[in-house]
Amino acid sequence: MSDNALHDSFFALHHGLPRQGPGSDTTTRRLLALAGRLPGRPRVLDLGCGPGRSALLLAAEAGAEVTAVDTHEPFLAELRETAAARGLDGAVRTLNADMGALPFPDGSFDLVWAESSVFVLGFDRALTEWRRLLAPGGTLVLTECVWTAEEPGPAARAFWEDHYTLRTVAGNAAAAAGAGYHVLGTVPQPESDWDEYYVPLAAHADAADTSVPGMAEAVAGARAEIALRREHGSDYGYAGFVLRPVDPRWRTRPETPGDVAAVRAVNAAAFPTPEEAGLVDALRADPGAWLPGLSYVAEAPDGTVAAHALISRCHVNGVPAAALGPVAVAPEHQNAGAGQAVVRAVLDAARLRGERLVLVLGHPGYYPRFGFVRASEYGIKPGFEVPDEVMMALVLDGSQPVPSGTIAYPAAFGV
């Protein structure tokens, strides 16, 4: 049997499937929401688009101009036909191209999207090569298979080691941060996302003509993959990653002992009273509240401290959580991105050290850009009266239930 026969049978088996990997419209919408505010008519590049389920949704619901790329022309033809039927043919352009050799100029897209396709290049290579395609403020959205068990079983490990190297969500987040991205959010995909792929694939396998050269092997491969998921699905899963390149104007880093006076000065200058500067000093002196490595500064071009953000320990109904604040920007650097840079950096650091939940009492017009929502949506409330919209929560790791109840702040907060 030739390699061409197996290749042709594989695509024949997959032709007509609504998806070519685990996913759902719900997950696509969640990822889109995490990408934040987009231009009025965003330029979107959908890589490894397959039959274009995500491309169609992005065109229809985000008002995007979508360039959909795949190497399998029948998928692109199907997408063009569906787009025309939905009146979206003017919003979706298809291109038969290799996602590892893309012909676009730097900065061509506001959003680069790849659901269930980044494995073709590999996660790390995609981070490196696709970054140039993003316009300033642009976002990269990927979904990737990941380990979900601390110690995957031998069957799952043997299968994936033979096909593709997996990491955990935290491992991929660390790789993204190391490659110069902020992690805007991660989305663990539910089991129903696998059903949307495997249930139709299993039906195709049952109906396939295995007398066609290569088809028996293609069917056997599909059934083995489905069986592995059924029997060992607790070991691995799919997850979405929403990433944005760091702002090159601001170097961010953990504070050092030499920064203490500068951090105090920034907080004193940024607020009308000295309370916030005193709060940072008091938290620094409280070993139960201070989280080493989660006091971050942003440097101005001359190396001085332009902004500061602190995350300290709090609890929700006795469960450890993290509190963001104070966040301060020196007056001469306000409204220039320093605050956003340092907040995103300290949130990345919290995510990488395993923090699951961050709370903030702050301006409802500012913190939602980082993914914060009303804490009351999770049944979380402060132990004092504040407007509901100013007490916000950000879930960094959605793999476990979010605690609910009353927030207990360190004594330094005085509440």
N, C-alpha and C positions, 0 to 999 in steps of 0.2 A: 504494500500500500504506500502511495506517495504522500509526502507532506502536503501537497496541494489538495489531495483528496480529503485528508483530515481537516485541513483549513476550511475547505468549502463546506464540509459537513457540519463543522462547528457553527459557521455562520448561518447555514440553512436551518439548523436546530434553533438558533436564537432569533431568526427572522420573525418579525411580527410580535415579539415580546414588548410589553409596554415600557420595560426598563431592562437595562443590561447590567444591573447590580442592585444591591439593597438600597431602598430609598422610598420616599413618598412625597406627595405634594405638601403634607404637613411639615416634614423635615425641611424641605426646600424653603418654605415660608419662615420657619424658625431661623434658619441660617441667614436668610435675607434680612430679617429683623435685626439680627446681631450685627450685620454689616453697617447699620446706622443710616444716617441721612445720605441720600444720593442726589446727584444733579437731577434736574427736571426731566431730562431724557438721557439716562446713563448709557454709556457705551460698555457693553458687556461682551466678554469673550468666553464662550462655553466650550471647554476643551474635552475631547472624547465624548461628544454630545450624544452618541448613539441615535436613537430615533427622536430625541429632542424633547423629552418630557419637561426637563428643567428649562430649556430654552424657550419653550412656548409659555410656560408660567411667568418667566422673567419678562418676556415681551408684553404679556397681557396685564400683569399685575404691577410691575415696576415701571411700565412705560418705556422699556429699554429698547435700544437698537442692539440686537444680538448678532454676533458673528459666531456661528456654530461650526466647530471643526471636528472632523473625524476622518479616518482613513478608509472607511467602508462606505462606498458610494451608495449602496442600497439603503443604508440608514439615512443618509442625507436626502435621498430622493423621497423617502417616506416623510421626513421632516418637512420638506418643501410642500408636499401634497397636503399635509395636515395644516401647516401654516396658512396656505391659501384657502383651505376650507373654513378656517376660523377668522379670515380677514386679517391675518397677521403677516402675509407674505412681504409687505413693505417694511416690516420690523425685524424680520429674521433673514439673515444672509448665510448661506452655507459655503464651506470651503473644505475641499478634500486636501488635507495636509497632515504632515507629521508633527505632533505636538512637541517634539524635541527639536524641530527646525522651523520655527514659525517665522513668517515673512513680514511681521509687523514692525513699524518703528517703535522706539522707546516711548513710553508714556501714552500709548494709544488707547488705553481702556481704564474706565473707572472701577470696573469689577472684573476680575478673572475668576472663573467658576469651573470646578472640575469635580463632579460627583461620580464616584466609583471608577475613576479613570487614572488617578495619579500613579497607580502601581505601574503603569506602562513606563514611566520615567523613573519612578522611585521618589519618595517624599522629599529627601534632601536635595536631589537634583532639581526637582520642580521648584523648591523654594529659591534656589539660586538663579535658575534660568528664567523663571516667569516674573521675577520681581521687576525687571527692566520694563515690562509691558505696562506697569501700573502708572497712571497719572498721579501727580501729587495728591495725597489724601486717599488714594485708591486702596481697594481691599481685595485680598486673595481668599477664596473660599474653597476648601477641599474636603472631601470625605475619604476616609482611609480605614482599612481593617486594622484592628488593634487587639492586643492581649487585654482581656478583662479579668483574668485570674492571676493572682500573684505567682502561682506555680501551675502553669498549664499542664494538662495531662500528656502522656507520651504520644497518644494517637494524634491529637491536634498539633502538638509540636512537630511530630514527624512530617505531617502533611504540609504545614506551612514552611518548615525549613527546606522542604523540597521545592517549594513554589515561590516564596517571597518572604523577606525578613520583616517580622512584625515587631512593633514596640508598644508600650502602653500609651494611653492618652498623655500621661505626664511626660513620657519619653519624647513623644512627638512635640509636645508643647515646649519642652526644653530645647529640642532641636530648632524649633521656629525662633525662639528667643535668641539662641546662639547665632542664627542666620540673620539677625537684625530685624525681627518682626515683633510687634506687640501681639499678644493673644487676646483678641476682643471677646472670644467665647469659644467654648467647646460644647458639642451636642452629642450625647450618647444616643445612638439610634435604637428605637425599640424593636422588639422581635417582629412586630407587624411589618417593618420595613423589609425584613428578609422574606416574609410571606409574599409581599408584592412582587418579588423577583422569582422566588423558588416555586411558588404554586403554579404560575403559568409555565415556567420552564419544565416542571415535572409533567404537566399535561402535554407539552410538545414532545418530551421524551417518550411518553406512552404511545403517542400517535406516530412516531417516526418510523420510516421504512429502513430497517437496519440492513437490508440487502444492498443499499447504496454504499459504494466504497467509502470507508471512513466513518459512516454513520454509527455503526455499532460501537466504535471506540468513543465517538463524541457523546453518545447516549450513556455509555458506561461512566465516562468522566463526570457528566452532569449528575448522575445518580449517586456516585461516590461522594461528590461534594455536598449534595443535599443530605445524604445519610450522615456525613461527618457533622454537619450543622445540627441535625436532629439529636445526635448522640453526645456531642461534645460542645454544644453551643455556649455553655457557660464559660468556656475557656477563652473565647474570642468574640468580637463583635465589630460593628462599624461605628465610627464617630466622625462628626463634622468639626472642622477647625476654621475659625474666622480670624484672619490675620491681616495686620496692616504694618507696612514698613515704619520703622522708627523715624521720628522727625530729625533729620540730620543737623538741624540748627542747635539742638540741645543735647549735650552729653549728660546722661543720667547714671547714677551710681549710688551704692549705699553710703551713708555718712561715715566719716572716720572721726576719731577723737579730736582731730584738728578742726573739724567743722562745727563743733558745738557752739562756739561764740557766733559764727556766721549764721547758723540756723536760728539761734535766739534773735539775732538782729533782723533777719528776714521776717520772722513771725511778729516781732514787735513793730516793724514798719508796715506790715500788711494789714494789721487789725487796729481798730481805734483804741483798744485798751491793751494792757500788758498781760491779760489773762491767758491768752493762747501760748505766748512765749513761756509763761510760768508752767502751763499745763505740760508742755513738751519736756521741760526740765523735771517735773514731778514724775511723769511716766518713765523717763529715763532712769530715775532712781528707784523705781518699783520693779523688783525682779519678777513679780507675778503678772505684771502688765506688759513689760518691755519685751519685744520680740526681736532678738538680734538679727540684723540684716534687713529689717523692714522699716527703717528710717532712711528715706531716699532724698537725694538732692539732684537738682538740675543745674548744670554749670552754664554760665554765660560764656560767650566766646573768649573773654579774657580770663576765664578760670574761676571767677568769683561765683558764689552760690546765688543763683537767681530764683530758685523755688525749692520748696521742701514739702514732702508728704510723709505722714507717719501712719503706720498700722500697728495697733496694740491689741492685747488680748481682752476680750470680753466674753460673756457667756449668755446663751439663750436657754432658759429653763435648765441651767446647770451644764449644758453642752458647750464645749469650747467653740468660740467664733472669733471673728476679728473685727475691730472697729477702725475705720479710716478717719483720720483727722487728728490734729488740724492739718489743713492744706494751705500753704501760704506762698505768695509770689511777691517778690520785691516790687514796689510801685513802678520802678522804671522798666520792668520787664512784663508788666501785666498786659493782657490781651495780645500776646505775641506767641502763644503756644507753649510757654514754659510750664504752666500749670498742668495742661493736658499731658505733656511729655512725662512729668514726674509722677503724676497719678497713674498713668498706664504702666510706667516702669515698676512702681511699688506693687501694683496689682499683679503684674507678671511674676514678681518675686514671691508674692504670697501664694500664687498658684503653684509655683515650682517647689515650694517648701511644704505643700500639702494642705494648705488652708482650704476649707470647703465653702465658707460663707463669710462675706464681708458686709458690714453694716455701716451706714453713714447717716449722720444728721446734717443735712445740708440743703443747698438751693435746688429746688425741683426743676429749674431750668438748665442746670449745669450737669448734674451727675447722671441723668439718664443716658447721656452720650457714651458713658462707659459701660452701659448695660444695667444700671441700677433701676429697680422698680420699687413700688411701694412695698415696704416690709409687711404691711397688713395682708398682702396677697398670699403670704406664707403663714399667716397667723402669728406674726412677730410684732411685738409692741414694746415701746419703752416704758419704764416705770414712772413716767411723768407725762404731763399733758403737753403735746405739741400737735400742730396740724398734721393730718395723716400723710399729706404729700411730701413732707420734709424728712420723714423717717423712711430710709430706703435700704434695700438689700440687693446684693449681687451674689448669685450662686456660682462659685468657681468650679465645683465638681458636683455634677448632678447624678452621679452613680449611686448615691445613697440618699435616703429621705432627709429633707431639710427640717431642722428642729423648729418647733413653734413654741411660743410662750413669751415671757417677759425678759427683756435684755437687762443684764447686770453689768454695769460699767465698773472699771477700776475706781478706787476711792478718789484718785486724783481728779476725776471729772466732777466730783461734788454733787452727784445726783443719785 
